[in-house]
Amino acid sequence: MNALRSFSRIALVGLAFAGQAAFAHGPVFDCYLEQSDQVKCEAGFTDGSSAAGRRIVVQDSSNKVLLEGTVGEDGTFSFKPPAGKYSVLFMGGDNHQATLQSVDITQ
């Protein structure tokens, strides 16, 4: 009987932690070609919270920073795409980071 109670308690504790994980937020990040000479990125979090003020970094293939800025109040960041291959990093804070490669940025 004690084993059954112990198992029930462990199961309840496990469910409590699983429920908390469901409410955690993660980054939502996407970039696309808005025009042939303009990339637009949209950033936020899965719980609907704003990413305004969070850093965006554009790097070349050797990780050299080409440009950086912040997500605007509207949840977007736009830039002229650099020549060659590059990546766009969304620095969401609290280990919430997302990276897109230039080959994945399409219309």
C-alpha positions in Angstrom: 0.0 0.0 0.0 2.8 2.4 0.8 4.4 1.7 -2.5 1.2 2.7 -4.3 1.0 6.0 -2.3 4.7 6.7 -3.1 4.0 6.1 -6.8 1.0 8.4 -6.7 3.0 11.2 -5.1 5.8 10.8 -7.6 3.3 10.8 -10.4 1.6 14.0 -9.1 4.9 15.8 -8.7 5.8 14.7 -12.3 2.5 16.1 -13.6 3.1 19.4 -11.8 6.5 19.8 -13.5 5.1 18.8 -16.9 2.4 21.4 -16.5 4.9 24.1 -15.7 6.9 23.2 -18.9 3.7 23.7 -20.9 3.6 27.3 -19.8 7.3 28.1 -20.6 7.9 30.3 -23.6 10.3 29.8 -26.4 11.4 32.1 -29.3 9.4 32.5 -32.4 11.5 33.9 -35.3 11.2 34.1 -39.0 12.7 36.2 -41.8 11.6 36.6 -45.4 12.4 38.7 -48.4 9.9 41.5 -48.3 11.4 43.0 -51.5 14.4 41.9 -53.5 16.6 44.3 -51.5 14.9 44.0 -48.1 14.7 41.2 -45.5 12.0 41.5 -42.8 12.3 39.5 -39.6 9.4 38.9 -37.2 10.2 37.9 -33.6 8.3 37.1 -30.5 7.7 34.3 -28.0 5.4 31.3 -28.0 3.4 32.6 -25.0 2.6 35.8 -27.0 5.0 38.1 -25.2 6.8 40.8 -27.1 10.4 40.7 -28.3 10.6 44.5 -28.6 14.1 45.7 -27.8 15.7 42.2 -28.2 18.9 42.1 -30.2 19.2 40.9 -33.8 22.7 40.1 -35.2 23.6 39.5 -38.8 26.8 37.6 -39.4 28.8 36.4 -42.4 29.8 32.8 -42.8 32.9 33.3 -40.6 30.7 34.7 -37.8 31.9 38.3 -38.4 29.1 40.7 -37.3 27.9 42.6 -40.3 25.1 44.5 -38.6 23.0 44.5 -35.5 19.9 46.1 -34.2 16.9 45.6 -32.1 13.3 44.3 -32.6 10.9 47.2 -33.0 7.7 47.7 -31.0 5.8 46.0 -33.9 7.9 42.8 -33.4 9.9 43.3 -36.6 13.5 44.1 -37.8 14.3 44.9 -41.4 17.7 45.2 -43.2 19.3 45.1 -46.6 20.7 41.6 -47.2 24.5 41.5 -47.4 26.2 39.8 -50.3 27.1 36.2 -49.9 26.0 33.7 -47.2 24.9 35.1 -43.8 23.0 34.1 -40.8 20.5 36.1 -38.7 20.5 35.5 -34.9 17.6 36.5 -32.6 18.9 37.0 -29.1 15.8 36.5 -27.0 17.5 36.5 -23.6 17.3 33.7 -21.0 19.0 31.3 -23.4 16.2 31.9 -26.0 18.1 32.2 -29.2 17.1 31.4 -32.8 19.2 31.4 -35.9 18.3 31.5 -39.6 20.6 30.9 -42.5 20.4 33.1 -45.6 19.6 30.1 -47.8 16.4 29.6 -45.7 15.2 33.2 -46.2 12.8 33.3 -49.1 9.8 35.2 -50.2 
